[in-house]
């Protein structure tokens, strides 16, 4: 008996009908495979623009933030806070215990906002770092700050203190009543006043935020 050939027979008649030989079919298949490989390499080789990252190396032991970049967490904290934040406070948000590293990230943000076209700036005030509007923009939207951020009673107190910079809180209370204490607390929390302890009272001064919003 003749041994059966296990290999499948090539359909030579079909190839001949199309005018292609076995070698032609093999060459066409190889060219198609090379073309597909080239397309894959081109897609994989495309450059993707990534957001600017800090050039500082994150210290060992940093608390995990997942995919969040520490500098952007600090930026978000400054955006949300109504009062200045210290380096230690910003470090807690970013999960970083090294003050020098946190300060380096803050300075990078200051530089980014200074060189960019943003209406916002990051500045240091008594008490820490804070995000503020640049003066030319703050003057345009000052009415919004007055309506949304400060109550009518607090505005009255704020106006009096701005005319008497460095006045003691007790003297303001003697002049305008005991409700001063609640309003001063509100204004300090919102960043319009600073309180400096002096004996049994506090010295009150307006901040840069006040000057940004209400003018010089």
N, CA, C and O of each residue as an XYZ file, in Angstrom:
864
protein
N       0.835     -1.197      0.000
C       0.000      0.000      0.000
C       0.867      1.244      0.000
O       1.942      1.268      0.601
N       0.381      2.299     -0.694
C       1.133      3.543     -0.729
C       0.842      4.349      0.515
O      -0.298      4.409      0.975
N       1.896      4.983      1.070
C       1.707      5.800      2.268
C       0.990      7.094      1.909
O       1.278      7.730      0.895
N       0.026      7.470      2.793
C      -0.728      8.707      2.578
C       0.092      9.883      3.071
O       0.753      9.813      4.107
N       0.039     10.945      2.322
C       0.762     12.176      2.698
C      -0.072     12.955      3.696
O      -1.200     13.339      3.387
N       0.476     13.205      4.929
C      -0.283     13.921      5.959
C      -0.377     15.400      5.691
O      -1.279     16.043      6.228
N       0.509     15.991      4.882
C       0.508     17.428      4.639
C      -0.623     17.787      3.696
O      -0.860     17.068      2.725
N      -1.335     18.889      3.957
C      -2.434     19.309      3.089
C      -1.908     19.685      1.731
O      -0.836     20.276      1.605
N      -2.667     19.341      0.718
C      -2.264     19.658     -0.643
C      -2.535     21.113     -0.952
O      -3.554     21.663     -0.533
N      -1.646     21.727     -1.672
C      -1.823     23.120     -2.088
C      -2.783     23.166     -3.259
O      -2.684     22.375     -4.197
N      -3.703     24.095     -3.189
C      -4.676     24.227     -4.261
C      -4.026     24.960     -5.426
O      -4.237     26.158     -5.616
N      -3.226     24.221     -6.211
C      -2.472     24.828     -7.293
C      -3.377     25.338     -8.393
O      -3.063     26.329     -9.052
N      -4.521     24.653     -8.602
C      -5.428     25.092     -9.674
C      -6.005     26.458     -9.349
O      -6.131     27.308    -10.231
N      -6.372     26.682     -8.037
C      -6.918     27.990     -7.652
C      -5.866     29.075     -7.802
O      -6.170     30.189     -8.229
N      -4.605     28.742     -7.442
C      -3.534     29.716     -7.578
C      -3.270     30.041     -9.025
O      -3.048     31.197     -9.383
N      -3.296     28.990     -9.879
C      -3.057     29.214    -11.301
C      -4.143     30.049    -11.921
O      -3.895     30.833    -12.838
N      -5.413     29.873    -11.393
C      -6.525     30.634    -11.956
C      -6.323     32.121    -11.719
O      -6.772     32.941    -12.520
N      -5.646     32.486    -10.621
C      -5.399     33.897    -10.320
C      -4.063     34.356    -10.869
O      -3.683     35.515    -10.705
N      -3.360     33.462    -11.511
C      -2.062     33.821    -12.078
C      -0.978     33.916    -11.049
O       0.036     34.570    -11.295
N      -1.150     33.265     -9.850
C      -0.148     33.341     -8.793
C       0.456     31.968     -8.571
O      -0.255     30.963     -8.591
N       1.744     31.919     -8.364
C       2.412     30.673     -8.037
C       2.509     30.539     -6.532
O       2.186     31.479     -5.806
N       2.940     29.407     -6.058
C       3.121     29.216     -4.616
C       4.121     30.199     -4.052
O       3.937     30.714     -2.950
N       5.190     30.466     -4.807
C       6.192     31.436     -4.334
C       5.610     32.826     -4.208
O       5.922     33.566     -3.275
N       4.730     33.183     -5.192
C       4.097     34.512     -5.145
C       3.233     34.656     -3.898
O       3.263     35.690     -3.230
N       2.472     33.625     -3.591
C       1.596     33.680     -2.417
C       2.424     33.842     -1.149
O       2.065     34.625     -0.269
N       3.523     33.112     -1.051
C       4.398     33.200      0.116
C       4.989     34.597      0.271
O       5.041     35.136      1.376
N       5.442     35.193     -0.863
C       6.024     36.535     -0.817
C       4.991     37.575     -0.395
O       5.287     38.471      0.396
N       3.751     37.447     -0.942
C       2.685     38.397     -0.575
C       2.376     38.315      0.916
O       2.169     39.341      1.564
N       2.346     37.116      1.455
C       2.066     36.936      2.883
C       3.142     37.582      3.729
O       2.841     38.222      4.737
N       4.417     37.420      3.321
C       5.522     38.009      4.068
C       5.481     39.526      4.025
O       5.763     40.189      5.023
N       5.124     40.087      2.844
C       5.025     41.562      2.731
C       3.908     42.108      3.606
O       4.062     43.155      4.235
N       2.772     41.392      3.649
C       1.636     41.832      4.477
C       2.013     41.810      5.960
O       1.655     42.717      6.711
N       2.736     40.772      6.372
C       3.156     40.670      7.774
C       4.106     41.800      8.133
O       4.010     42.367      9.222
N       5.035     42.139      7.217
C       5.980     43.232      7.469
C       5.269     44.568      7.567
O       5.635     45.409      8.388
N       4.246     44.774      6.729
C       3.483     46.032      6.758
C       2.747     46.178      8.081
O       2.725     47.261      8.665
N       2.136     45.077      8.561
C       1.420     45.129      9.839
C       2.374     45.430     10.983
O       2.043     46.194     11.889
N       3.562     44.829     10.941
C       4.555     45.055     11.987
C       5.020     46.504     12.006
O       5.232     47.080     13.073
N       5.178     47.097     10.813
C       5.597     48.503     10.707
C       4.550     49.421     11.321
O       4.896     50.372     12.023
N       3.258     49.145     11.062
C       2.186     49.978     11.610
C       2.174     49.909     13.129
O       2.001     50.923     13.805
N       2.359     48.692     13.665
C       2.373     48.537     15.115
C       3.513     49.327     15.732
O       3.339     49.980     16.761
N       4.708     49.265     15.090
C       5.866     49.994     15.615
C       5.643     51.491     15.557
O       6.084     52.211     16.453
N       4.962     51.983     14.517
C       4.708     53.417     14.388
C       3.768     53.890     15.485
O       3.980     54.957     16.061
N       2.724     53.106     15.786
C       1.777     53.491     16.840
C       2.458     53.491     18.201
O       2.278     54.403     19.007
N       3.260     52.423     18.441
C       3.935     52.327     19.727
C       4.991     53.407     19.891
O       5.306     53.804     21.013
N       5.544     53.888     18.771
C       6.613     54.879     18.836
C       6.137     56.309     18.891
O       6.956     57.223     18.990
N       4.798     56.539     18.828
C       4.280     57.908     18.860
C       4.581     58.554     20.205
O       4.419     57.924     21.251
N       5.012     59.788     20.179
C       5.314     60.510     21.410
C       4.031     61.078     21.997
O       3.209     61.647     21.279
N       3.862     60.920     23.313
C       2.698     61.443     24.008
C       3.139     62.574     24.920
O       4.103     62.437     25.674
N       2.428     63.692     24.847
C       2.782     64.849     25.671
C       2.292     64.604     27.087
O       1.112     64.321     27.296
N       3.173     64.708     28.047
C       2.830     64.485     29.431
C       2.870     65.800     30.199
O       3.633     66.701     29.852
N       2.028     65.912     31.269
C       2.058     67.129     32.078
C       3.406     67.320     32.747
O       4.095     66.351     33.065
N       3.781     68.582     32.959
C       5.078     68.892     33.562
C       5.135     68.359     34.982
O       4.243     68.620     35.789
N       6.187     67.610     35.283
C       6.351     67.053     36.612
C       7.513     67.729     37.330
O       8.388     68.335     36.712
N       7.492     67.606     38.650
C       8.551     68.204     39.447
C       9.884     67.531     39.144
O       9.950     66.329     38.889
N      10.942     68.334     39.177
C      12.282     67.791     38.961
C      12.884     67.286     40.270
O      13.962     66.689     40.279
N      12.178     67.530     41.372
C      12.678     67.083     42.663
C      12.337     65.617     42.881
O      11.272     65.154     42.474
N      13.227     64.904     43.512
C      13.003     63.483     43.790
C      12.236     63.343     45.098
O      12.615     63.924     46.115
N      11.147     62.561     45.063
C      10.324     62.379     46.258
C      11.115     61.598     47.301
O      11.676     60.548     46.989
N      11.169     62.103     48.552
C      11.952     61.419     49.582
C      11.415     60.022     49.870
O      10.233     59.743     49.666
N      12.283     59.166     50.337
C      11.866     57.823     50.730
C      10.918     57.919     51.916
O      11.073     58.786     52.776
N       9.936     57.024     51.959
C       8.986     57.028     53.067
C       7.785     57.912     52.833
O       6.958     58.072     53.731
N       7.666     58.492     51.653
C       6.514     59.339     51.370
C       5.232     58.519     51.427
O       5.181     57.389     50.941
N       4.206     59.097     52.023
C       2.898     58.447     52.076
C       2.374     58.252     50.652
O       2.515     59.134     49.806
N       1.776     57.104     50.399
C       1.296     56.797     49.051
C       0.148     57.713     48.655
O      -0.817     57.870     49.402
N       0.258     58.316     47.478
C      -0.802     59.166     46.937
C      -1.408     58.535     45.689
O      -2.162     59.189     44.968
N      -1.089     57.289     45.434
C      -1.565     56.658     44.209
C      -0.915     57.319     43.008
O       0.306     57.466     42.953
N      -1.735     57.713     42.051
C      -1.215     58.349     40.846
C      -1.142     59.870     40.990
O      -0.756     60.556     40.044
N      -1.501     60.401     42.143
C      -1.494     61.844     42.353
C      -0.077     62.350     42.558
O       0.712     61.743     43.282
N       0.240     63.471     41.914
C       1.566     64.073     42.044
C       1.575     64.988     43.270
O       0.683     65.826     43.403
N       2.552     64.855     44.169
C       2.583     65.661     45.395
C       2.434     67.155     45.147
O       1.723     67.838     45.885
N       3.097     67.667     44.116
C       3.024     69.101     43.843
C       1.601     69.532     43.527
O       1.184     70.620     43.924
N       0.852     68.699     42.823
C      -0.523     69.037     42.466
C      -1.451     68.936     43.673
O      -2.454     69.646     43.750
N      -1.116     68.050     44.619
C      -1.894     67.972     45.860
C      -1.707     69.259     46.651
O      -2.660     69.791     47.220
N      -0.473     69.756     46.684
C      -0.195     71.029     47.362
C      -0.946     72.164     46.671
O      -1.523     73.023     47.340
N      -0.944     72.174     45.361
C      -1.660     73.189     44.600
C      -3.158     73.159     44.934
O      -3.781     74.207     45.103
N      -3.731     71.955     45.027
C      -5.145     71.807     45.346
C      -5.443     72.311     46.757
O      -6.478     72.937     46.990
N      -4.530     72.037     47.704
C      -4.715     72.496     49.080
C      -4.718     74.023     49.150
O      -5.540     74.617     49.848
N      -3.797     74.651     48.427
C      -3.742     76.115     48.404
C      -4.998     76.700     47.764
O      -5.485     77.747     48.191
N      -5.513     76.037     46.759
C      -6.723     76.507     46.071
C      -7.933     76.462     46.998
O      -8.753     77.380     46.997
N      -8.046     75.399     47.785
C      -9.222     75.197     48.621
C      -9.187     75.984     49.921
O     -10.237     76.328     50.463
N      -7.990     76.275     50.430
C      -7.876     76.894     51.747
C      -8.243     78.384     51.718
O      -7.887     79.111     50.791
N      -8.949     78.806     52.739
C      -9.298     80.225     52.858
C      -8.296     80.971     53.738
O      -8.425     82.177     53.947
N      -7.288     80.243     54.256
C      -6.278     80.865     55.111
C      -4.897     80.371     54.687
O      -4.788     79.329     54.041
N      -3.842     81.106     55.042
C      -2.490     80.660     54.699
C      -2.173     79.301     55.303
O      -2.622     78.990     56.406
N      -1.403     78.491     54.589
C      -1.012     77.159     55.051
C       0.501     77.110     55.237
O       1.256     77.579     54.385
N       0.931     76.541     56.351
C       2.355     76.414     56.620
C       2.951     75.258     55.801
O       2.223     74.435     55.246
N       4.267     75.216     55.740
C       4.954     74.123     55.050
C       4.583     72.785     55.692
O       4.402     71.789     54.992
N       4.472     72.760     57.016
C       4.120     71.520     57.716
C       2.709     71.064     57.334
O       2.480     69.874     57.119
N       1.771     72.001     57.251
C       0.394     71.651     56.867
C       0.345     71.124     55.434
O      -0.324     70.131     55.150
N       1.057     71.796     54.542
C       1.097     71.348     53.145
C       1.746     69.975     53.039
O       1.330     69.146     52.230
N       2.772     69.738     53.863
C       3.434     68.441     53.868
C       2.505     67.321     54.288
O       2.583     66.211     53.763
N       1.615     67.614     55.245
C       0.665     66.583     55.688
C      -0.301     66.223     54.564
O      -0.635     65.053     54.378
N      -0.745     67.223     53.820
C      -1.644     66.949     52.693
C      -0.938     66.116     51.625
O      -1.530     65.206     51.045
N       0.314     66.432     51.376
C       1.061     65.745     50.325
C       1.683     64.445     50.804
O       2.246     63.695     50.006
N       1.587     64.168     52.108
C       2.166     62.950     52.649
C       3.671     62.963     52.693
O       4.301     61.912     52.575
N       4.274     64.149     52.862
C       5.734     64.289     52.860
C       6.172     64.946     54.168
O       5.676     66.010     54.537
N       7.102     64.301     54.857
C       7.543     64.808     56.161
C       8.770     65.702     56.070
O       9.164     66.303     57.069
N       9.385     65.804     54.893
C      10.606     66.605     54.737
C      10.244     68.049     54.378
O       9.847     68.305     53.241
N      10.369     69.002     55.312
C       9.988     70.395     55.053
C      10.717     71.011     53.861
O      10.121     71.753     53.081
N      12.020     70.699     53.720
C      12.785     71.272     52.613
C      12.258     70.839     51.261
O      12.234     71.627     50.316
N      11.839     69.596     51.169
C      11.294     69.089     49.910
C       9.954     69.758     49.596
O       9.700     70.148     48.456
N       9.101     69.887     50.615
C       7.793     70.534     50.430
C       7.984     71.984     49.996
O       7.295     72.464     49.096
N       8.925     72.681     50.639
C       9.194     74.077     50.275
C       9.682     74.180     48.830
O       9.355     75.137     48.128
N      10.462     73.198     48.389
C      10.926     73.182     47.006
C       9.770     73.055     46.026
O       9.769     73.703     44.980
N       8.771     72.213     46.360
C       7.595     72.056     45.509
C       6.772     73.345     45.462
O       6.268     73.733     44.408
N       6.644     74.000     46.616
C       5.895     75.257     46.662
C       6.573     76.309     45.786
O       5.897     77.040     45.061
N       7.888     76.388     45.846
C       8.620     77.370     45.040
C       8.486     77.074     43.546
O       8.462     77.994     42.728
N       8.398     75.792     43.192
C       8.162     75.440     41.791
C       6.786     75.953     41.351
O       6.634     76.471     40.245
N       5.795     75.805     42.224
C       4.455     76.307     41.909
C       4.445     77.825     41.778
O       3.821     78.377     40.872
N       5.142     78.491     42.691
C       5.237     79.963     42.633
C       5.800     80.378     41.277
O       5.293     81.310     40.653
N       6.829     79.703     40.829
C       7.480     80.011     39.555
C       6.537     79.739     38.381
O       6.475     80.526     37.436
N       5.808     78.632     38.443
C       4.870     78.294     37.367
C       3.789     79.358     37.225
O       3.478     79.793     36.116
N       3.222     79.773     38.347
C       2.147     80.767     38.307
C       2.669     82.147     37.916
O       1.965     82.929     37.278
N       3.906     82.437     38.305
C       4.495     83.741     37.979
C       4.775     83.846     36.488
O       4.553     84.894     35.882
N       5.262     82.763     35.898
C       5.627     82.782     34.479
C       4.433     82.520     33.560
O       4.478     82.856     32.377
N       3.374     81.926     34.093
C       2.216     81.589     33.280
C       1.279     82.768     33.081
O       1.557     83.883     33.524
N       0.163     82.505     32.409
C      -0.804     83.570     32.119
C      -1.994     83.526     33.079
O      -3.040     84.113     32.803
N      -1.829     82.832     34.202
C      -2.920     82.699     35.168
C      -3.225     84.029     35.852
O      -2.345     84.877     36.001
N      -4.478     84.203     36.265
C      -4.876     85.374     37.032
C      -4.546     85.189     38.510
O      -4.763     86.087     39.323
N      -4.022     84.024     38.843
C      -3.741     83.673     40.238
C      -2.237     83.654     40.488
O      -1.448     83.378     39.585
N      -1.855     83.951     41.722
C      -0.458     83.868     42.134
C      -0.400     83.165     43.491
O      -1.400     83.098     44.205
N       0.766     82.648     43.838
C       0.976     82.026     45.141
C       1.993     82.866     45.889
O       3.104     83.091     45.407
N       1.607     83.331     47.073
C       2.467     84.252     47.827
C       2.582     83.793     49.275
O       1.759     83.025     49.772
N       3.633     84.288     49.941
C       3.811     84.010     51.364
C       3.304     85.199     52.165
O       3.676     86.344     51.906
N       2.452     84.912     53.137
C       1.922     85.935     54.035
C       2.174     85.483     55.463
O       2.539     84.329     55.691
N       1.986     86.370     56.422
C       2.113     85.929     57.814
C       1.207     84.730     58.072
O      -0.011     84.822     57.913
N       1.789     83.630     58.462
C       0.995     82.424     58.703
C       1.223     81.331     57.689
O       0.885     80.176     57.950
N       1.793     81.661     56.525
C       2.063     80.612     55.552
C       1.839     81.028     54.112
O       1.766     82.214     53.789
N       1.731     80.010     53.240
C       1.546     80.222     51.811
C       0.068     80.236     51.458
O      -0.735     79.519     52.056
N      -0.280     81.059     50.481
C      -1.689     81.206     50.115
C      -1.815     81.547     48.631
O      -0.908     82.131     48.037
N      -2.930     81.182     48.055
C      -3.211     81.477     46.649
C      -4.084     82.734     46.580
O      -5.120     82.825     47.239
N      -3.647     83.692     45.774
C      -4.351     84.967     45.666
C      -4.531     85.353     44.206
O      -3.811     84.877     43.327
N      -5.504     86.222     43.965
C      -5.654     86.810     42.636
C      -4.594     87.894     42.438
O      -4.248     88.606     43.381
N      -4.089     88.018     41.235
C      -3.191     89.123     40.924
C      -3.997     90.417     40.999
O      -5.167     90.435     40.618
N      -3.383     91.508     41.490
C      -4.118     92.749     41.764
C      -4.975     93.245     40.614
O      -6.106     93.680     40.833
N      -4.456     93.188     39.380
C      -5.213     93.723     38.247
C      -6.512     92.963     38.001
O      -7.480     93.518     37.481
N      -6.521     91.676     38.383
C      -7.743     90.873     38.231
C      -8.636     91.002     39.461
O      -9.862     91.008     39.348
N      -8.017     91.103     40.634
C      -8.779     91.200     41.873
C      -9.690     92.422     41.875
O     -10.825     92.357     42.348
N      -9.190     93.533     41.348
C      -9.994     94.756     41.321
C     -11.235     94.605     40.453
O     -12.266     95.220     40.723
N     -11.134     93.787     39.414
C     -12.263     93.596     38.510
C     -13.389     92.784     39.151
O     -14.562     92.970     38.830
N     -13.019     91.888     40.054
C     -14.031     90.998     40.635
C     -14.231     91.246     42.128
O     -14.834     90.420     42.814
N     -13.736     92.367     42.637
C     -13.867     92.686     44.062
C     -15.310     92.629     44.563
O     -15.534     92.144     45.672
N     -16.304     93.104     43.796
C     -17.691     93.026     44.287
C     -18.116     91.607     44.628
O     -18.906     91.406     45.551
N     -17.611     90.628     43.905
C     -17.956     89.234     44.201
C     -17.398     88.822     45.558
O     -18.053     88.103     46.313
N     -16.207     89.271     45.860
C     -15.596     88.937     47.147
C     -16.391     89.561     48.282
O     -16.611     88.931     49.317
N     -16.816     90.791     48.087
C     -17.569     91.474     49.126
C     -18.903     90.798     49.379
O     -19.333     90.680     50.526
N     -19.561     90.353     48.315
C     -20.882     89.756     48.463
C     -20.803     88.318     48.963
O     -21.601     87.909     49.807
N     -19.840     87.548     48.444
C     -19.819     86.115     48.721
C     -19.029     85.758     49.974
O     -19.390     84.812     50.675
N     -17.956     86.493     50.271
C     -17.048     86.062     51.328
C     -17.249     86.761     52.665
O     -16.981     86.171     53.712
N     -17.704     87.977     52.653
C     -17.731     88.758     53.884
C     -19.151     89.242     54.183
O     -19.814     89.832     53.330
N     -19.597     88.982     55.402
C     -20.928     89.443     55.808
C     -20.928     90.957     55.981
O     -19.870     91.577     56.084
N     -22.117     91.544     56.014
C     -22.218     93.006     56.116
C     -21.592     93.523     57.417
O     -20.898     94.539     57.423
N     -21.847     92.813     58.510
C     -21.283     93.226     59.799
C     -19.768     93.144     59.799
O     -19.093     94.012     60.352
N     -19.233     92.098     59.178
C     -17.783     91.929     59.121
C     -17.139     93.014     58.271
O     -16.035     93.469     58.570
N     -17.832     93.433     57.203
C     -17.303     94.506     56.357
C     -17.133     95.800     57.145
O     -16.169     96.540     56.952
N     -18.076     96.055     58.027
C     -18.002     97.273     58.853
C     -16.768     97.209     59.763
O     -16.034     98.190     59.892
N     -16.549     96.064     60.382
C     -15.383     95.880     61.247
C     -14.089     95.987     60.437
O     -13.117     96.604     60.872
N     -14.098     95.378     59.264
C     -12.915     95.370     58.403
C     -12.544     96.783     57.973
O     -11.369     97.148     57.959
N     -13.549     97.572     57.626
C     -13.292     98.954     57.214
C     -12.670     99.756     58.366
O     -11.756    100.552     58.152
N     -13.170     99.540     59.576
C     -12.643    100.264     60.740
C     -11.190     99.865     61.019
O     -10.351    100.724     61.290
N     -10.898     98.579     60.952
C      -9.542     98.108     61.231
C      -8.572     98.596     60.152
O      -7.428     98.937     60.455
N      -9.023     98.630     58.900
C      -8.140     99.085     57.815
C      -7.746    100.549     57.989
O      -6.700    100.972     57.498
N      -8.570    101.317     58.679
C      -8.267    102.725     58.942
C      -7.444    102.896     60.219
O      -6.942    103.980     60.516
N      -7.319    101.799     60.963
C      -6.568    101.837     62.224
C      -5.653    100.612     62.320
O      -5.753     99.821     63.258
N      -4.764    100.470     61.336
C      -3.875     99.311     61.281
C      -3.102     99.146     62.586
O      -2.563    100.111     63.128
N      -3.055     97.901     63.084
C      -2.309     97.620     64.298
C      -3.091     97.922     65.564
O      -2.514     97.968     66.650
N      -4.391     98.129     65.440
C      -5.209     98.422     66.616
C      -5.451     97.151     67.415
O      -5.503     96.057     66.853
N      -5.601     97.301     68.737
C      -5.861     96.144     69.583
C      -7.330     95.750     69.478
O      -8.214     96.599     69.365
N      -7.567     94.444     69.517
C      -8.926     93.933     69.384
C      -9.843     94.461     70.490
O     -11.012     94.758     70.242
N      -9.318     94.575     71.689
C     -10.123     95.062     72.820
C     -10.622     96.485     72.563
O     -11.747     96.830     72.925
N      -9.774     97.309     71.934
C     -10.187     98.683     71.640
C     -11.273     98.726     70.566
O     -12.171     99.566     70.617
N     -11.185     97.805     69.585
C     -12.234     97.730     68.553
C     -13.554     97.313     69.191
O     -14.614     97.832     68.841
N     -13.479     96.359     70.143
C     -14.685     95.898     70.829
C     -15.296     97.018     71.664
O     -16.517     97.164     71.714
N     -14.444     97.812     72.320
C     -14.947     98.950     73.100
C     -15.666     99.949     72.206
O     -16.652    100.566     72.609
N     -15.158    100.100     70.985
C     -15.710    101.096     70.060
C     -16.949    100.585     69.331
O     -17.897    101.343     69.122
N     -16.956     99.289     68.934
C     -18.015     98.782     68.064
C     -18.875     97.678     68.680
O     -19.811     97.198     68.041
N     -18.569     97.273     69.907
C     -19.412     96.273     70.570
C     -18.774     94.893     70.609
O     -17.812     94.611     69.894
N     -19.342     94.025     71.473
C     -18.769     92.703     71.708
C     -18.886     91.749     70.513
O     -18.192     90.733     70.469
N     -19.755     92.062     69.544
C     -19.872     91.203     68.354
C     -18.588     91.231     67.511
O     -18.414     90.420     66.602
N     -17.699     92.174     67.828
C     -16.434     92.295     67.117
C     -15.673     90.970     67.128
O     -15.062     90.595     66.127
N     -15.710     90.263     68.258
C     -14.915     89.042     68.389
C     -15.321     87.979     67.359
O     -14.464     87.317     66.773
N     -16.616     87.823     67.149
C     -17.086     86.850     66.151
C     -16.697     87.278     64.742
O     -16.281     86.458     63.924
N     -16.836     88.572     64.471
C     -16.502     89.070     63.133
C     -14.998     88.993     62.860
O     -14.577     88.669     61.749
N     -14.198     89.291     63.875
C     -12.741     89.206     63.713
C     -12.338     87.762     63.439
O     -11.464     87.504     62.611
N     -12.973     86.824     64.131
C     -12.686     85.413     63.889
C     -13.018     85.039     62.443
O     -12.246     84.348     61.779
N     -14.178     85.504     61.964
C     -14.599     85.249     60.576
C     -13.598     85.831     59.583
O     -13.209     85.169     58.620
N     -13.188     87.065     59.823
C     -12.266     87.740     58.903
C     -10.879     87.109     58.906
O     -10.223     87.035     57.867
N     -10.434     86.652     60.084
C      -9.132     85.995     60.172
C      -9.164     84.645     59.457
O      -8.213     84.289     58.761
N     -10.254     83.893     59.626
C     -10.379     82.586     58.977
C     -10.418     82.715     57.454
O      -9.953     81.831     56.734
N     -10.979     83.830     56.973
C     -11.080     84.037     55.533
C      -9.874     84.765     54.947
O      -9.822     85.040     53.749
N      -8.906     85.072     55.809
C      -7.649     85.614     55.317
C      -7.605     87.117     55.115
O      -6.685     87.622     54.472
N      -8.592     87.853     55.656
C      -8.596     89.307     55.487
C      -7.897     90.029     56.639
O      -7.524     91.195     56.510
N      -7.721     89.334     57.760
C      -7.066     89.923     58.930
C      -6.032     88.963     59.490
O      -6.134     87.747     59.323
N      -5.018     89.537     60.170
C      -4.106     88.728     60.976
C      -4.245     89.156     62.431
O      -4.505     90.321     62.729
N      -4.067     88.193     63.330
C      -4.146     88.468     64.763
C      -2.801     88.125     65.398
O      -2.316     86.998     65.297
N      -2.215     89.116     66.048
C      -0.938     88.891     66.730
C      -1.153     89.066     68.231
O      -1.519     90.144     68.701
N      -0.920     87.991     68.968
C      -1.190     88.018     70.401
C      -0.332     89.054     71.107
O       0.878     89.125     70.891
N      -0.968     89.856     71.953
C      -0.252     90.852     72.768
C      -0.923     90.920     74.135
O      -1.979     91.530     74.304
N      -0.277     90.275     75.106
C      -0.863     90.239     76.438
C      -2.190     89.488     76.437
O      -2.264     88.342     75.995
N      -3.237     90.143     76.934
C      -4.556     89.513     77.013
C      -5.431     89.832     75.807
O      -6.589     89.419     75.745
N      -4.872     90.567     74.852
C      -5.637     90.915     73.655
C      -4.823     90.544     72.404
O      -3.804     89.859     72.501
N      -5.280     91.000     71.237
C      -4.574     90.732     69.980
C      -4.509     92.000     69.151
O      -5.421     92.827     69.178
N      -3.417     92.140     68.415
C      -3.260     93.267     67.493
C      -3.776     92.836     66.134
O      -3.442     91.755     65.647
N      -4.589     93.683     65.525
C      -5.248     93.343     64.266
C      -4.671     94.146     63.106
O      -4.462     95.355     63.209
N      -4.418     93.444     61.997
C      -3.933     94.100     60.780
C      -4.593     93.457     59.560
O      -4.895     92.264     59.567
N      -4.811     94.245     58.529
C      -5.349     93.707     57.281
C      -4.235     92.984     56.514
O      -3.053     93.249     56.734
N      -4.611     92.086     55.630
C      -3.647     91.271     54.887
C      -3.551     91.708     53.424
O      -4.261     92.605     52.968
N      -2.658     91.048     52.719
C      -2.534     91.291     51.281
C      -3.816     90.910     50.554
O      -4.174     91.533     49.555
N      -4.502     89.894     51.048
C      -5.774     89.500     50.427
C      -6.763     90.658     50.498
O      -7.473     90.929     49.530
N      -6.811     91.338     51.636
C      -7.692     92.498     51.779
C      -7.327     93.557     50.746
O      -8.207     94.132     50.106
N      -6.027     93.818     50.580
C      -5.603     94.846     49.630
C      -5.878     94.410     48.187
O      -6.210     95.232     47.333
N      -5.735     93.115     47.928
C      -6.046     92.617     46.578
C      -7.512     92.813     46.234
O      -7.851     93.240     45.130
N      -8.371     92.501     47.180
C      -9.806     92.546     46.936
C     -10.411     93.949     46.989
O     -11.292     94.291     46.201
N      -9.919     94.752     47.933
C     -10.568     96.041     48.179
C      -9.738     97.237     47.755
O     -10.144     98.384     47.937
N      -8.559     96.958     47.182
C      -7.738     98.055     46.697
C      -6.862     98.628     47.797
O      -7.065     98.345     48.977
N      -5.865     99.454     47.394
C      -4.914    100.027     48.366
C      -5.590    101.008     49.304
O      -4.936    101.578     50.177
